[in-house]
């Protein structure tokens, strides 16, 4: 793919220019312009998930990373150009996967409704539909009508995506900057119940916690010993382990059981026990029914971060971002 083609990846090739008209996010945004859009995306997503059970975690993480940089605008999907390094090439995004599947989902919609459905909405819907696949019912509501952004900067990804090495104060600051609170922080962290973590994102807890040497004393010693058999040094950036031991492909509330056992993989997971208020929320989410209810609400709030809607806002953004700089 050429540099010019890269910048147009979700702008022209997949028909983002001149997409859907209207106002704010709402249910059934495409009911008049592309009434089958959500069903097309759902069926295509389910087909891919049936063949690759790791996709729910991948899409959920991609959606999260997208929303925390410039809002939920699909900017994480844009490729770098000769003049600009995009979000997807930032260190936190180098392990994102499934871009090719999002491309396929968008292409399926384009066959039926050219130049209508935004890539940002495709990603938001795919994340929900992938996680919901095993349940055969939507786990949360996705309002639609997002405009696609054309600005994607590596520096903004580095500055806005919460680090797995973050302490509680840093996490609260990050979530607050997006209009989310401590409750949202603890609930959305529950997404770590599926997926994997690469050694380089947590190995400092095993070998260099103090900055000189040593192990994180808050990490379960038995679990730490196991992790050391998987991640043998600080420089390993290819090996990965489940974030929720024994439950990496099952979306449930077992993450909070793991956290309570001091087996949270990342420092950011352990941080949820560092504050009285967040500890209380962790305890509440040990109730499976409460977790699913609260997670659905938190995902709806996250999915609305910084969204651009309506033609007036969209046109203004187009003019400012034609060079993806």
Protein Blocks (a to p, Z undefined) as FASTA:
>chain_A
ZZklmmmmmmmmnomgopaedddddehklmmmommlmmmmmmmmmmmmmmomklmmmmmm
mmmmmmmngpanhlmmpccdfkbccfklgmklmmgghklmmmmmmmmmmmmmghkbcfkl
mmmmmmmmmmmmmnopafbdcdehiacdfbdcfklmmmmmccfkbcfklmmmmmmmnopa
fklmmmmmmmmmgccddfklmmmmmmmmnopgccdfkbcfklmmmmmmmmmbfklckbcc
dfbghilmbccfklmmmmmnopafblklmmmmmpfklmmmmmmmmpmklmmmmmmmmmmm
mmmgopaedjklmmmmmmmmmnoZZ
